[in-house]
Amino acid sequence: MSTKSVYSIRIPKDYRDMMEEMDDINWQEEIRKLAMDLIQKKCKHKLLKEAKKLRNEMKTIESAKLIREDRSAR
């Protein structure tokens, strides 16, 4: 069983013809890399957005108070 799946796209014939003329490029690999890079970038952006939202929801507290509490607990 393969862990990969197929995703096909439609492009204008002119572009497809130009791609075929550039036989030194592995289009399948190049398009796969671009798609994976974009997916990773979007996932990181989404995680960062969620982290910023969580950070904004957290209450603020003075660092001196945290240090004082930590020293008192010893």
PyMOL Python script that loads the backbone (N, CA, C, O; Angstrom):
from pymol import cmd

cmd.read_pdbstr("""\
ATOM      1  N   MET A   1       0.842  -1.182   0.000  1.00  0.00           N
ATOM      2  CA  MET A   1       0.000   0.000   0.000  1.00  0.00           C
ATOM      3  C   MET A   1       0.887   1.245   0.000  1.00  0.00           C
ATOM      4  O   MET A   1       1.822   1.352   0.794  1.00  0.00           O
ATOM      5  N   SER A   2       0.587   2.173  -0.889  1.00  0.00           N
ATOM      6  CA  SER A   2       1.382   3.392  -1.031  1.00  0.00           C
ATOM      7  C   SER A   2       0.900   4.472  -0.068  1.00  0.00           C
ATOM      8  O   SER A   2      -0.290   4.575   0.230  1.00  0.00           O
ATOM      9  N   THR A   3       1.840   5.265   0.407  1.00  0.00           N
ATOM     10  CA  THR A   3       1.481   6.371   1.293  1.00  0.00           C
ATOM     11  C   THR A   3       1.328   7.675   0.512  1.00  0.00           C
ATOM     12  O   THR A   3       1.130   8.738   1.101  1.00  0.00           O
ATOM     13  N   LYS A   4       1.419   7.590  -0.801  1.00  0.00           N
ATOM     14  CA  LYS A   4       1.261   8.774  -1.642  1.00  0.00           C
ATOM     15  C   LYS A   4      -0.075   8.714  -2.357  1.00  0.00           C
ATOM     16  O   LYS A   4      -0.642   7.638  -2.551  1.00  0.00           O
ATOM     17  N   SER A   5      -0.570   9.871  -2.745  1.00  0.00           N
ATOM     18  CA  SER A   5      -1.795   9.921  -3.537  1.00  0.00           C
ATOM     19  C   SER A   5      -1.577  10.866  -4.713  1.00  0.00           C
ATOM     20  O   SER A   5      -0.637  11.662  -4.723  1.00  0.00           O
ATOM     21  N   VAL A   6      -2.444  10.767  -5.683  1.00  0.00           N
ATOM     22  CA  VAL A   6      -2.321  11.560  -6.903  1.00  0.00           C
ATOM     23  C   VAL A   6      -3.210  12.791  -6.807  1.00  0.00           C
ATOM     24  O   VAL A   6      -4.353  12.713  -6.356  1.00  0.00           O
ATOM     25  N   TYR A   7      -2.675  13.922  -7.234  1.00  0.00           N
ATOM     26  CA  TYR A   7      -3.429  15.169  -7.309  1.00  0.00           C
ATOM     27  C   TYR A   7      -3.138  15.747  -8.690  1.00  0.00           C
ATOM     28  O   TYR A   7      -1.994  16.096  -8.982  1.00  0.00           O
ATOM     29  N   SER A   8      -4.128  15.848  -9.519  1.00  0.00           N
ATOM     30  CA  SER A   8      -3.887  16.350 -10.874  1.00  0.00           C
ATOM     31  C   SER A   8      -4.418  17.772 -11.013  1.00  0.00           C
ATOM     32  O   SER A   8      -5.371  18.173 -10.345  1.00  0.00           O
ATOM     33  N   ILE A   9      -3.772  18.519 -11.901  1.00  0.00           N
ATOM     34  CA  ILE A   9      -4.174  19.904 -12.154  1.00  0.00           C
ATOM     35  C   ILE A   9      -4.308  20.115 -13.658  1.00  0.00           C
ATOM     36  O   ILE A   9      -3.746  19.368 -14.458  1.00  0.00           O
ATOM     37  N   ARG A  10      -5.048  21.127 -14.019  1.00  0.00           N
ATOM     38  CA  ARG A  10      -5.173  21.500 -15.430  1.00  0.00           C
ATOM     39  C   ARG A  10      -4.407  22.806 -15.643  1.00  0.00           C
ATOM     40  O   ARG A  10      -4.531  23.764 -14.880  1.00  0.00           O
ATOM     41  N   ILE A  11      -3.608  22.800 -16.719  1.00  0.00           N
ATOM     42  CA  ILE A  11      -2.867  24.004 -17.090  1.00  0.00           C
ATOM     43  C   ILE A  11      -3.141  24.280 -18.568  1.00  0.00           C
ATOM     44  O   ILE A  11      -3.514  23.372 -19.310  1.00  0.00           O
ATOM     45  N   PRO A  12      -2.958  25.521 -18.994  1.00  0.00           N
ATOM     46  CA  PRO A  12      -3.166  25.827 -20.411  1.00  0.00           C
ATOM     47  C   PRO A  12      -2.222  25.018 -21.301  1.00  0.00           C
ATOM     48  O   PRO A  12      -1.089  24.726 -20.917  1.00  0.00           O
ATOM     49  N   LYS A  13      -2.697  24.665 -22.480  1.00  0.00           N
ATOM     50  CA  LYS A  13      -1.907  23.847 -23.397  1.00  0.00           C
ATOM     51  C   LYS A  13      -0.586  24.522 -23.748  1.00  0.00           C
ATOM     52  O   LYS A  13       0.433  23.849 -23.902  1.00  0.00           O
ATOM     53  N   ASP A  14      -0.597  25.837 -23.876  1.00  0.00           N
ATOM     54  CA  ASP A  14       0.634  26.562 -24.211  1.00  0.00           C
ATOM     55  C   ASP A  14       1.719  26.282 -23.178  1.00  0.00           C
ATOM     56  O   ASP A  14       2.877  26.049 -23.527  1.00  0.00           O
ATOM     57  N   TYR A  15       1.338  26.307 -21.919  1.00  0.00           N
ATOM     58  CA  TYR A  15       2.308  26.053 -20.854  1.00  0.00           C
ATOM     59  C   TYR A  15       2.781  24.608 -20.888  1.00  0.00           C
ATOM     60  O   TYR A  15       3.962  24.327 -20.686  1.00  0.00           O
ATOM     61  N   ARG A  16       1.867  23.709 -21.141  1.00  0.00           N
ATOM     62  CA  ARG A  16       2.239  22.289 -21.223  1.00  0.00           C
ATOM     63  C   ARG A  16       3.234  22.076 -22.362  1.00  0.00           C
ATOM     64  O   ARG A  16       4.200  21.328 -22.210  1.00  0.00           O
ATOM     65  N   ASP A  17       3.003  22.728 -23.498  1.00  0.00           N
ATOM     66  CA  ASP A  17       3.924  22.618 -24.633  1.00  0.00           C
ATOM     67  C   ASP A  17       5.297  23.169 -24.268  1.00  0.00           C
ATOM     68  O   ASP A  17       6.319  22.578 -24.619  1.00  0.00           O
ATOM     69  N   MET A  18       5.323  24.304 -23.561  1.00  0.00           N
ATOM     70  CA  MET A  18       6.606  24.878 -23.140  1.00  0.00           C
ATOM     71  C   MET A  18       7.326  23.944 -22.169  1.00  0.00           C
ATOM     72  O   MET A  18       8.547  23.799 -22.221  1.00  0.00           O
ATOM     73  N   MET A  19       6.556  23.317 -21.289  1.00  0.00           N
ATOM     74  CA  MET A  19       7.157  22.380 -20.334  1.00  0.00           C
ATOM     75  C   MET A  19       7.813  21.212 -21.067  1.00  0.00           C
ATOM     76  O   MET A  19       8.902  20.775 -20.694  1.00  0.00           O
ATOM     77  N   GLU A  20       7.156  20.710 -22.103  1.00  0.00           N
ATOM     78  CA  GLU A  20       7.695  19.575 -22.851  1.00  0.00           C
ATOM     79  C   GLU A  20       8.966  19.950 -23.595  1.00  0.00           C
ATOM     80  O   GLU A  20       9.831  19.099 -23.807  1.00  0.00           O
ATOM     81  N   GLU A  21       9.093  21.218 -23.995  1.00  0.00           N
ATOM     82  CA  GLU A  21      10.310  21.676 -24.664  1.00  0.00           C
ATOM     83  C   GLU A  21      11.486  21.728 -23.692  1.00  0.00           C
ATOM     84  O   GLU A  21      12.637  21.589 -24.106  1.00  0.00           O
ATOM     85  N   MET A  22      11.210  21.924 -22.421  1.00  0.00           N
ATOM     86  CA  MET A  22      12.260  21.990 -21.398  1.00  0.00           C
ATOM     87  C   MET A  22      12.468  20.596 -20.812  1.00  0.00           C
ATOM     88  O   MET A  22      12.066  20.309 -19.684  1.00  0.00           O
ATOM     89  N   ASP A  23      13.104  19.740 -21.604  1.00  0.00           N
ATOM     90  CA  ASP A  23      13.247  18.349 -21.173  1.00  0.00           C
ATOM     91  C   ASP A  23      14.339  18.153 -20.119  1.00  0.00           C
ATOM     92  O   ASP A  23      14.517  17.041 -19.621  1.00  0.00           O
ATOM     93  N   ASP A  24      15.068  19.209 -19.775  1.00  0.00           N
ATOM     94  CA  ASP A  24      16.106  19.090 -18.746  1.00  0.00           C
ATOM     95  C   ASP A  24      15.533  19.255 -17.335  1.00  0.00           C
ATOM     96  O   ASP A  24      16.255  19.102 -16.349  1.00  0.00           O
ATOM     97  N   ILE A  25      14.248  19.564 -17.240  1.00  0.00           N
ATOM     98  CA  ILE A  25      13.614  19.775 -15.935  1.00  0.00           C
ATOM     99  C   ILE A  25      12.687  18.612 -15.626  1.00  0.00           C
ATOM    100  O   ILE A  25      11.876  18.208 -16.460  1.00  0.00           O
ATOM    101  N   ASN A  26      12.818  18.079 -14.421  1.00  0.00           N
ATOM    102  CA  ASN A  26      11.913  17.031 -13.956  1.00  0.00           C
ATOM    103  C   ASN A  26      10.704  17.740 -13.348  1.00  0.00           C
ATOM    104  O   ASN A  26      10.692  18.055 -12.158  1.00  0.00           O
ATOM    105  N   TRP A  27       9.691  17.987 -14.174  1.00  0.00           N
ATOM    106  CA  TRP A  27       8.537  18.777 -13.751  1.00  0.00           C
ATOM    107  C   TRP A  27       7.788  18.142 -12.605  1.00  0.00           C
ATOM    108  O   TRP A  27       7.310  18.836 -11.708  1.00  0.00           O
ATOM    109  N   GLN A  28       7.684  16.831 -12.628  1.00  0.00           N
ATOM    110  CA  GLN A  28       6.966  16.147 -11.554  1.00  0.00           C
ATOM    111  C   GLN A  28       7.627  16.438 -10.204  1.00  0.00           C
ATOM    112  O   GLN A  28       6.948  16.744  -9.224  1.00  0.00           O
ATOM    113  N   GLU A  29       8.938  16.342 -10.168  1.00  0.00           N
ATOM    114  CA  GLU A  29       9.672  16.583  -8.921  1.00  0.00           C
ATOM    115  C   GLU A  29       9.620  18.060  -8.523  1.00  0.00           C
ATOM    116  O   GLU A  29       9.435  18.380  -7.349  1.00  0.00           O
ATOM    117  N   GLU A  30       9.782  18.952  -9.491  1.00  0.00           N
ATOM    118  CA  GLU A  30       9.762  20.389  -9.202  1.00  0.00           C
ATOM    119  C   GLU A  30       8.404  20.834  -8.655  1.00  0.00           C
ATOM    120  O   GLU A  30       8.335  21.585  -7.683  1.00  0.00           O
ATOM    121  N   ILE A  31       7.335  20.368  -9.282  1.00  0.00           N
ATOM    122  CA  ILE A  31       5.993  20.738  -8.823  1.00  0.00           C
ATOM    123  C   ILE A  31       5.726  20.144  -7.450  1.00  0.00           C
ATOM    124  O   ILE A  31       5.106  20.786  -6.602  1.00  0.00           O
ATOM    125  N   ARG A  32       6.194  18.914  -7.229  1.00  0.00           N
ATOM    126  CA  ARG A  32       6.026  18.271  -5.916  1.00  0.00           C
ATOM    127  C   ARG A  32       6.737  19.087  -4.835  1.00  0.00           C
ATOM    128  O   ARG A  32       6.176  19.324  -3.765  1.00  0.00           O
ATOM    129  N   LYS A  33       7.970  19.516  -5.115  1.00  0.00           N
ATOM    130  CA  LYS A  33       8.728  20.321  -4.144  1.00  0.00           C
ATOM    131  C   LYS A  33       8.006  21.639  -3.837  1.00  0.00           C
ATOM    132  O   LYS A  33       7.879  22.030  -2.676  1.00  0.00           O
ATOM    133  N   LEU A  34       7.540  22.311  -4.884  1.00  0.00           N
ATOM    134  CA  LEU A  34       6.841  23.584  -4.690  1.00  0.00           C
ATOM    135  C   LEU A  34       5.590  23.399  -3.843  1.00  0.00           C
ATOM    136  O   LEU A  34       5.316  24.196  -2.945  1.00  0.00           O
ATOM    137  N   ALA A  35       4.833  22.344  -4.134  1.00  0.00           N
ATOM    138  CA  ALA A  35       3.609  22.091  -3.369  1.00  0.00           C
ATOM    139  C   ALA A  35       3.938  21.796  -1.916  1.00  0.00           C
ATOM    140  O   ALA A  35       3.288  22.330  -1.017  1.00  0.00           O
ATOM    141  N   MET A  36       4.936  20.955  -1.670  1.00  0.00           N
ATOM    142  CA  MET A  36       5.300  20.600  -0.297  1.00  0.00           C
ATOM    143  C   MET A  36       5.820  21.814   0.467  1.00  0.00           C
ATOM    144  O   MET A  36       5.495  21.997   1.640  1.00  0.00           O
ATOM    145  N   ASP A  37       6.620  22.638  -0.191  1.00  0.00           N
ATOM    146  CA  ASP A  37       7.133  23.852   0.460  1.00  0.00           C
ATOM    147  C   ASP A  37       5.995  24.799   0.834  1.00  0.00           C
ATOM    148  O   ASP A  37       5.986  25.366   1.927  1.00  0.00           O
ATOM    149  N   LEU A  38       5.043  24.966  -0.074  1.00  0.00           N
ATOM    150  CA  LEU A  38       3.906  25.845   0.198  1.00  0.00           C
ATOM    151  C   LEU A  38       3.060  25.300   1.346  1.00  0.00           C
ATOM    152  O   LEU A  38       2.612  26.059   2.206  1.00  0.00           O
ATOM    153  N   ILE A  39       2.843  23.991   1.358  1.00  0.00           N
ATOM    154  CA  ILE A  39       2.062  23.366   2.432  1.00  0.00           C
ATOM    155  C   ILE A  39       2.750  23.573   3.775  1.00  0.00           C
ATOM    156  O   ILE A  39       2.102  23.948   4.752  1.00  0.00           O
ATOM    157  N   GLN A  40       4.063  23.332   3.832  1.00  0.00           N
ATOM    158  CA  GLN A  40       4.809  23.521   5.081  1.00  0.00           C
ATOM    159  C   GLN A  40       4.754  24.979   5.533  1.00  0.00           C
ATOM    160  O   GLN A  40       4.571  25.257   6.718  1.00  0.00           O
ATOM    161  N   LYS A  41       4.910  25.901   4.595  1.00  0.00           N
ATOM    162  CA  LYS A  41       4.874  27.329   4.923  1.00  0.00           C
ATOM    163  C   LYS A  41       3.511  27.713   5.496  1.00  0.00           C
ATOM    164  O   LYS A  41       3.434  28.428   6.495  1.00  0.00           O
ATOM    165  N   LYS A  42       2.442  27.241   4.868  1.00  0.00           N
ATOM    166  CA  LYS A  42       1.089  27.566   5.332  1.00  0.00           C
ATOM    167  C   LYS A  42       0.811  26.937   6.697  1.00  0.00           C
ATOM    168  O   LYS A  42       0.157  27.554   7.538  1.00  0.00           O
ATOM    169  N   CYS A  43       1.303  25.708   6.924  1.00  0.00           N
ATOM    170  CA  CYS A  43       1.111  25.055   8.226  1.00  0.00           C
ATOM    171  C   CYS A  43       1.840  25.825   9.327  1.00  0.00           C
ATOM    172  O   CYS A  43       1.291  26.029  10.410  1.00  0.00           O
ATOM    173  N   LYS A  44       3.069  26.251   9.053  1.00  0.00           N
ATOM    174  CA  LYS A  44       3.827  27.035  10.032  1.00  0.00           C
ATOM    175  C   LYS A  44       3.114  28.351  10.334  1.00  0.00           C
ATOM    176  O   LYS A  44       3.036  28.776  11.487  1.00  0.00           O
ATOM    177  N   HIS A  45       2.601  28.985   9.292  1.00  0.00           N
ATOM    178  CA  HIS A  45       1.882  30.254   9.468  1.00  0.00           C
ATOM    179  C   HIS A  45       0.644  30.044  10.338  1.00  0.00           C
ATOM    180  O   HIS A  45       0.347  30.858  11.212  1.00  0.00           O
ATOM    181  N   LYS A  46      -0.072  28.954  10.094  1.00  0.00           N
ATOM    182  CA  LYS A  46      -1.277  28.655  10.869  1.00  0.00           C
ATOM    183  C   LYS A  46      -0.927  28.404  12.335  1.00  0.00           C
ATOM    184  O   LYS A  46      -1.605  28.904  13.232  1.00  0.00           O
ATOM    185  N   LEU A  47       0.139  27.623  12.579  1.00  0.00           N
ATOM    186  CA  LEU A  47       0.560  27.346  13.953  1.00  0.00           C
ATOM    187  C   LEU A  47       0.999  28.620  14.668  1.00  0.00           C
ATOM    188  O   LEU A  47       0.668  28.828  15.835  1.00  0.00           O
ATOM    189  N   LEU A  48       1.737  29.463  13.972  1.00  0.00           N
ATOM    190  CA  LEU A  48       2.187  30.723  14.560  1.00  0.00           C
ATOM    191  C   LEU A  48       1.000  31.618  14.898  1.00  0.00           C
ATOM    192  O   LEU A  48       0.982  32.265  15.946  1.00  0.00           O
ATOM    193  N   LYS A  49       0.020  31.653  14.016  1.00  0.00           N
ATOM    194  CA  LYS A  49      -1.181  32.454  14.265  1.00  0.00           C
ATOM    195  C   LYS A  49      -1.916  31.944  15.501  1.00  0.00           C
ATOM    196  O   LYS A  49      -2.374  32.737  16.323  1.00  0.00           O
ATOM    197  N   GLU A  50      -2.031  30.613  15.635  1.00  0.00           N
ATOM    198  CA  GLU A  50      -2.692  30.026  16.802  1.00  0.00           C
ATOM    199  C   GLU A  50      -1.904  30.312  18.081  1.00  0.00           C
ATOM    200  O   GLU A  50      -2.488  30.600  19.125  1.00  0.00           O
ATOM    201  N   ALA A  51      -0.564  30.230  17.991  1.00  0.00           N
ATOM    202  CA  ALA A  51       0.272  30.497  19.162  1.00  0.00           C
ATOM    203  C   ALA A  51       0.145  31.956  19.601  1.00  0.00           C
ATOM    204  O   ALA A  51       0.066  32.245  20.795  1.00  0.00           O
ATOM    205  N   LYS A  52       0.125  32.864  18.641  1.00  0.00           N
ATOM    206  CA  LYS A  52      -0.034  34.285  18.978  1.00  0.00           C
ATOM    207  C   LYS A  52      -1.387  34.539  19.626  1.00  0.00           C
ATOM    208  O   LYS A  52      -1.497  35.334  20.559  1.00  0.00           O
ATOM    209  N   LYS A  53      -2.417  33.860  19.128  1.00  0.00           N
ATOM    210  CA  LYS A  53      -3.753  34.020  19.701  1.00  0.00           C
ATOM    211  C   LYS A  53      -3.763  33.529  21.147  1.00  0.00           C
ATOM    212  O   LYS A  53      -4.312  34.192  22.026  1.00  0.00           O
ATOM    213  N   LEU A  54      -3.152  32.363  21.393  1.00  0.00           N
ATOM    214  CA  LEU A  54      -3.077  31.833  22.757  1.00  0.00           C
ATOM    215  C   LEU A  54      -2.284  32.770  23.661  1.00  0.00           C
ATOM    216  O   LEU A  54      -2.655  32.990  24.814  1.00  0.00           O
ATOM    217  N   ARG A  55      -1.197  33.318  23.136  1.00  0.00           N
ATOM    218  CA  ARG A  55      -0.358  34.231  23.918  1.00  0.00           C
ATOM    219  C   ARG A  55      -1.138  35.482  24.304  1.00  0.00           C
ATOM    220  O   ARG A  55      -1.020  35.978  25.425  1.00  0.00           O
ATOM    221  N   ASN A  56      -1.926  35.980  23.380  1.00  0.00           N
ATOM    222  CA  ASN A  56      -2.722  37.177  23.662  1.00  0.00           C
ATOM    223  C   ASN A  56      -3.823  36.908  24.679  1.00  0.00           C
ATOM    224  O   ASN A  56      -4.247  37.817  25.392  1.00  0.00           O
ATOM    225  N   GLU A  57      -4.286  35.667  24.748  1.00  0.00           N
ATOM    226  CA  GLU A  57      -5.338  35.310  25.703  1.00  0.00           C
ATOM    227  C   GLU A  57      -4.792  35.116  27.121  1.00  0.00           C
ATOM    228  O   GLU A  57      -5.546  35.161  28.092  1.00  0.00           O
ATOM    229  N   MET A  58      -3.484  34.902  27.233  1.00  0.00           N
ATOM    230  CA  MET A  58      -2.877  34.689  28.549  1.00  0.00           C
ATOM    231  C   MET A  58      -2.821  36.005  29.313  1.00  0.00           C
ATOM    232  O   MET A  58      -2.602  37.069  28.734  1.00  0.00           O
ATOM    233  N   LYS A  59      -3.020  35.912  30.617  1.00  0.00           N
ATOM    234  CA  LYS A  59      -2.929  37.128  31.416  1.00  0.00           C
ATOM    235  C   LYS A  59      -1.456  37.474  31.626  1.00  0.00           C
ATOM    236  O   LYS A  59      -0.597  36.592  31.652  1.00  0.00           O
ATOM    237  N   THR A  60      -1.182  38.741  31.773  1.00  0.00           N
ATOM    238  CA  THR A  60       0.194  39.181  31.986  1.00  0.00           C
ATOM    239  C   THR A  60       0.474  39.243  33.478  1.00  0.00           C
ATOM    240  O   THR A  60      -0.412  39.489  34.296  1.00  0.00           O
ATOM    241  N   ILE A  61       1.732  39.013  33.800  1.00  0.00           N
ATOM    242  CA  ILE A  61       2.148  39.054  35.199  1.00  0.00           C
ATOM    243  C   ILE A  61       3.576  39.593  35.243  1.00  0.00           C
ATOM    244  O   ILE A  61       4.370  39.329  34.340  1.00  0.00           O
ATOM    245  N   GLU A  62       3.891  40.325  36.262  1.00  0.00           N
ATOM    246  CA  GLU A  62       5.225  40.903  36.376  1.00  0.00           C
ATOM    247  C   GLU A  62       6.237  39.810  36.686  1.00  0.00           C
ATOM    248  O   GLU A  62       5.968  38.897  37.466  1.00  0.00           O
ATOM    249  N   SER A  63       7.403  39.917  36.063  1.00  0.00           N
ATOM    250  CA  SER A  63       8.441  38.914  36.288  1.00  0.00           C
ATOM    251  C   SER A  63       8.937  38.948  37.731  1.00  0.00           C
ATOM    252  O   SER A  63       9.287  37.906  38.284  1.00  0.00           O
ATOM    253  N   ALA A  64       8.972  40.118  38.343  1.00  0.00           N
ATOM    254  CA  ALA A  64       9.420  40.221  39.739  1.00  0.00           C
ATOM    255  C   ALA A  64       8.508  39.410  40.654  1.00  0.00           C
ATOM    256  O   ALA A  64       8.974  38.779  41.603  1.00  0.00           O
ATOM    257  N   LYS A  65       7.226  39.428  40.372  1.00  0.00           N
ATOM    258  CA  LYS A  65       6.276  38.665  41.176  1.00  0.00           C
ATOM    259  C   LYS A  65       6.527  37.163  41.023  1.00  0.00           C
ATOM    260  O   LYS A  65       6.460  36.418  42.001  1.00  0.00           O
ATOM    261  N   LEU A  66       6.812  36.724  39.809  1.00  0.00           N
ATOM    262  CA  LEU A  66       7.105  35.306  39.576  1.00  0.00           C
ATOM    263  C   LEU A  66       8.368  34.880  40.320  1.00  0.00           C
ATOM    264  O   LEU A  66       8.411  33.810  40.926  1.00  0.00           O
ATOM    265  N   ILE A  67       9.381  35.717  40.267  1.00  0.00           N
ATOM    266  CA  ILE A  67      10.641  35.406  40.953  1.00  0.00           C
ATOM    267  C   ILE A  67      10.417  35.349  42.457  1.00  0.00           C
ATOM    268  O   ILE A  67      10.919  34.449  43.131  1.00  0.00           O
ATOM    269  N   ARG A  68       9.674  36.298  42.976  1.00  0.00           N
ATOM    270  CA  ARG A  68       9.370  36.329  44.406  1.00  0.00           C
ATOM    271  C   ARG A  68       8.634  35.057  44.831  1.00  0.00           C
ATOM    272  O   ARG A  68       8.973  34.457  45.851  1.00  0.00           O
ATOM    273  N   GLU A  69       7.632  34.646  44.059  1.00  0.00           N
ATOM    274  CA  GLU A  69       6.879  33.433  44.370  1.00  0.00           C
ATOM    275  C   GLU A  69       7.782  32.205  44.331  1.00  0.00           C
ATOM    276  O   GLU A  69       7.670  31.312  45.171  1.00  0.00           O
ATOM    277  N   ASP A  70       8.672  32.171  43.351  1.00  0.00           N
ATOM    278  CA  ASP A  70       9.580  31.029  43.227  1.00  0.00           C
ATOM    279  C   ASP A  70      10.530  30.959  44.421  1.00  0.00           C
ATOM    280  O   ASP A  70      10.769  29.876  44.955  1.00  0.00           O
ATOM    281  N   ARG A  71      11.067  32.087  44.841  1.00  0.00           N
ATOM    282  CA  ARG A  71      11.991  32.107  45.981  1.00  0.00           C
ATOM    283  C   ARG A  71      11.271  31.782  47.283  1.00  0.00           C
ATOM    284  O   ARG A  71      11.848  31.152  48.169  1.00  0.00           O
ATOM    285  N   SER A  72      10.032  32.201  47.405  1.00  0.00           N
ATOM    286  CA  SER A  72       9.254  31.915  48.618  1.00  0.00           C
ATOM    287  C   SER A  72       8.925  30.433  48.726  1.00  0.00           C
ATOM    288  O   SER A  72       8.782  29.905  49.829  1.00  0.00           O
ATOM    289  N   ALA A  73       8.807  29.772  47.607  1.00  0.00           N
ATOM    290  CA  ALA A  73       8.442  28.352  47.607  1.00  0.00           C
ATOM    291  C   ALA A  73       9.611  27.461  48.010  1.00  0.00           C
ATOM    292  O   ALA A  73       9.395  26.279  48.281  1.00  0.00           O
ATOM    293  N   ARG A  74      10.812  27.962  48.061  1.00  0.00           N
ATOM    294  CA  ARG A  74      11.991  27.142  48.379  1.00  0.00           C
ATOM    295  C   ARG A  74      12.094  26.846  49.822  1.00  0.00           C
ATOM    296  O   ARG A  74      13.029  26.168  50.248  1.00  0.00           O
TER     297      ARG A  74
END
""", "prot")
cmd.dss("prot")
cmd.show_as("cartoon", "prot")
cmd.util.cbc("prot")
cmd.orient("prot")
